[in-house]
Every structure is written in C-alpha cells, then in structure tokens.
C-alpha cells in the first residue's frame, strides 16, 4: 500500500498535471512536436499510476476481490497514445470520433487518476478533505465544460445543459471559498461549539450567495424572476414551514448560546448531553434523571431545534453553572449530639471538596461565572436538620463541579458514615430497618 506524505503529494500532483495536459491537448492548437511532448508526459504519468496499481494489487490478500471492485481503475493507466492510435483506424476511428468517444474516454481516465490520488479525496482533517474534494470536483467540471462545449452547443436544449454546468461550477466555487475561510480563519478558534457554529454559518452564507448568483444568471428577465420567486416562495412558505422554523431556531441557539456542544441539558422532558447542533436538529446522548444519578443510557436522541422556542430549557454544565450543590441525606436518632454531628460533617466534607473549591474559586475570580455562583462557593458545606416522627433527617449540602457531582455523592456518603461510626457516643442511629 502507498504510504507517506511525499508519495501522496506526488500522486496528487500527477493527477493535477493530467488535467492540465488534457485541457491543453483539446483546447490549444499544438504543433506536432509539442503534441508529441504532451503524449510523452501522459505516458510517463500512466506508467507511474500503473506501478502504483500493481503494488496495491500485490499487497492485497484477496486479489480477485480487489480487481472486482477496482477494475475500472485500469482505465486510468491507458495513455493518450492508445486513444490516438484508435483514431488512426479508419472504420473504428470514424465511429469513435462521431460519438465523441475519444474525448469522453480520456476525460474518464483523468477522473480515475483523481480517484486514485487519495490526497485529493481524503485527508487527515475533514475541513481539508472537503476543500480538496471541492477543488477536484470544480477542476473536473471546468475541464469538462471547456473540452465538450462545442459538442454541447450542437445538441437540443444545449442552453439548459450549459447553464446547469455553470450553475454547478458556481456552487462548487462557493463551497471552496467557505472551506478556505474555515481552514484559514475559523479553524483557529479554540472553542469547539463556536468553531462548528461559525463554520456552518459561513457555509450557509456562501451557499446563499451562490444561489443568488445562479438565479440572477438563469433568470435574466427581472419580471420573470420576481414572479417566479414570489410563486415559489408562497408554495415553500407552507410546505417548508417546519424546516424554516428549525433553521431560524438554529440561528437563535447559536446567537444566544442557549446551549453548546458538551452541555448537559433538559429540553422539555428530554435530558441529554449535546453532541451536535445541526441546521435542523440537535443530537443528544440521553441521560437519566436524579434517581439514576444522571447516568448515560446510551440512546441517541434527535430533537427539532424549534423545540427550544416552545419548551423550558435547563442547562447543566461548567459553562453556565460552574458549580452545583450536592446533597447527601441520612437519618439520626434524637439522642444524637447534633452540634458535634454538624461540626464532624462540615470538617469531613470541607477536607474532601477543598481542591475543587479552590479551582472553582479561581475560575470565578477570572470573571467566568456570575456573582450568585461565587456566593454558593464561598458558603461551603452546610448541614440541615429536619425533624421527623421517629428520627431526624440530616441533609449535607456542598458545592461541587457539575461533571464530578455524582461521584462525590458516593464518596462522601462512605466518608461521612465511616467518620460517624467512629464516635458512637455522639452519633446515634435509629433502631430498626424501616428508615
């Protein structure tokens, strides 16, 4: 298998060179010597692609299976000399030229060379992979248009075909520009949610600009365009109302930052961790409620973005609420020394939460949380006694980071019970198992 950045780059450059040679051969009048040079360069490229194909075939365990799915790649190693030879055969050449088969076959050969150049269809990062894919597609569409324009003009409804090709090219150019903006500027944003949201918004803007350019290109008569646009808009406003509302809700979510990727949220009756905020849908990994300690169920949920406009949205996470209040509850007998119990529990909990409290305090001092959260952090642990008929309910409240709250409740229950069992003369538990 081919590996290494240098070899991938070389194959990509050879594929691009194939496009240029094909374009020059069919669009530029060449002297025989120059045409011979173009064919020689194409032959050398075919030999390199042939060697690459042979090495990949040799490295495969199931070679027949590889040929079954990659046999069409053999066309990529057919040189221009072969097509020129077929043109010299009187009967076959006349038929091929009349069907424009030679141009089409050579164009397909170049397309397959682009396909075998993995750098142009794959990449380490999705943004660069998309950019290379769009550039490759735009190059092929441009070459197809320049080579086959004389043939397209001679067929029925040629105007619509040519306008469709140019419209596709305009759209690809818009996508290329949006990916360039993402690679050069947006990818430098550290925050994942902002990076994804801004990238999608930029792509939408460029697509809308491309759509406007295509419409102005196709509808040259303004009156026809306005009338058609009004009728189409009237139909779409009814048929695509849910889509439009979800898209504008997506804009609202990103502008107001209602929730972000990674936040734990409750939207209506749905709880989950946000994994993606699409143009129309928000994807969540479902989590349970308080009774299940907010454990992940493993189910993926998708909800319409417009739900945030009609339902109550609760966000749990360090971005909006850097601290949550944990609660551990148990029962004591009336004979217990409540003052000593309070002192014991406050000391035990304070030692446990001290490292996290320092981190939360530093985060708030940097200005990343609201004043109300500073008060919760500074208050520290509290012990609340509530009398019942047969015992006293003891509730210990303490500040802790949301992402670590569930684990802390388990740890503190164990630590506090261990501490209280060391002082049976002070701590008395109710008799019986009904508590």
Long-range contacts (C-beta under 8 A, 24 or more apart in sequence): 1-55, 1-56, 1-59, 2-52, 2-55, 2-56, 2-118, 8-117, 8-118, 8-119, 9-119, 11-48, 11-49, 11-52, 11-116, 11-117, 11-118, 11-119, 12-117, 12-119, 12-120, 14-45, 14-48, 14-49, 14-113, 14-117, 15-110, 15-113, 15-114, 15-116, 15-117, 15-120, 16-139, 17-41, 17-45, 18-42, 18-45, 18-109, 18-110, 18-113, 18-114, 19-110, 19-114, 19-139, 19-140, 19-143, 21-45, 21-80, 22-106, 22-107, 22-110, 22-143, 22-147, 23-143, 23-146, 23-147, 25-80, 26-103, 26-146, 26-147, 27-146, 27-147, 38-80, 39-79, 39-80, 39-81, 39-84, 42-79, 42-80, 42-81, 43-79, 43-80, 43-81, 45-113, 46-76, 46-77, 46-78, 46-79, 47-77, 49-76, 49-77, 49-113, 49-116, 50-77, 52-116, 53-77, 53-116, 72-112, 73-112, 73-115, 73-116, 75-105, 75-108, 75-109, 75-112, 76-109, 76-112, 76-113, 76-115, 76-116, 78-105, 78-109, 80-106, 100-148, 100-151, 103-147, 103-148, 103-151, 107-143, 107-144, 107-147, 107-148, 110-140, 110-143, 111-140, 114-140, 127-179, 127-182, 127-183, 127-187, 127-199, 128-183, 130-175, 130-179, 131-176, 131-179, 131-180, 131-183, 134-172, 134-175, 134-176, 134-179, 135-176, 137-172, 138-169, 138-172, 138-173, 138-176, 141-165, 141-168, 141-169, 141-172, 142-169, 145-169, 163-217, 163-218, 166-217, 167-214, 167-217, 167-218, 170-210, 170-213, 170-214, 170-217, 171-207, 171-210, 171-214, 173-210, 174-206, 174-207, 174-209, 174-210, 174-213, 175-203, 175-206, 175-207, 175-210, 177-206, 178-202, 178-203, 178-205, 178-206, 178-207, 181-206, 192-261, 192-262, 193-257, 193-260, 193-261, 193-262, 193-277, 196-261, 196-276, 196-277, 197-254, 197-277, 200-279, 201-251, 201-254, 204-279, 242-304, 242-306, 243-280, 245-306, 245-309, 246-279, 246-280, 246-281, 246-304, 246-305, 246-306, 247-279, 247-280, 247-305, 249-304, 249-305, 249-306, 249-307, 249-308, 249-309, 250-277, 250-278, 250-279, 250-280, 250-305, 252-308, 252-309, 253-277, 253-282, 253-305, 253-308, 258-308, 258-313, 258-315, 259-308, 259-313, 259-315, 260-317, 260-319, 262-317, 262-319, 263-315, 263-316, 263-317, 263-319, 263-320, 264-294, 264-315, 264-316, 264-317, 264-402, 265-313, 265-314, 265-315, 265-316, 266-312, 266-313, 266-314, 266-316, 267-303, 267-307, 267-308, 267-311, 267-312, 267-313, 267-314, 268-307, 268-311, 268-312, 270-301, 270-303, 272-301, 275-300, 277-305, 278-305, 279-305, 280-304, 280-305, 281-305, 282-307, 293-406, 293-409, 294-406, 295-406, 316-402, 317-402, 317-403, 318-401, 318-402, 318-403, 321-373, 321-402, 322-360, 322-363, 322-364, 322-368, 322-369, 322-373, 322-401, 322-402, 323-360, 323-369, 323-373, 323-376, 323-377, 323-399, 323-400, 323-401, 323-402, 324-399, 324-400, 324-401, 324-402, 324-405, 325-376, 325-397, 325-398, 325-399, 325-400, 326-397, 326-398, 326-399, 326-400, 326-405, 326-408, 326-409, 326-412, 327-395, 327-396, 327-397, 327-409, 328-395, 328-396, 328-409, 328-412, 328-413, 328-416, 329-393, 329-394, 329-395, 329-396, 330-393, 330-394, 330-413, 330-416, 330-417, 331-388, 331-391, 331-392, 331-393, 331-394, 331-429, 331-430, 331-435, 332-391, 332-392, 332-394, 332-427, 332-428, 332-429, 332-430, 333-391, 333-392, 333-428, 333-429, 333-430, 333-431, 334-391, 334-392, 334-428, 335-428, 336-392, 336-426, 336-427, 336-428, 337-426, 337-427, 338-385, 338-392, 340-423, 340-426, 340-427, 341-383, 341-394, 341-420, 341-426, 341-427, 342-383, 342-385, 344-419, 344-420, 344-423, 344-426, 344-427, 345-381, 345-383, 345-394, 345-396, 345-416, 345-419, 345-420, 346-380, 346-381, 346-382, 346-383, 348-412, 348-415, 348-416, 348-419, 349-381, 349-396, 349-398, 349-412, 349-416, 350-380, 350-381, 352-408, 352-411, 352-412, 352-415, 353-380, 353-381, 353-398, 353-399, 353-400, 353-408, 356-400, 356-401, 356-404, 357-399, 359-401, 360-399, 360-401, 390-430, 390-435, 391-430, 391-435
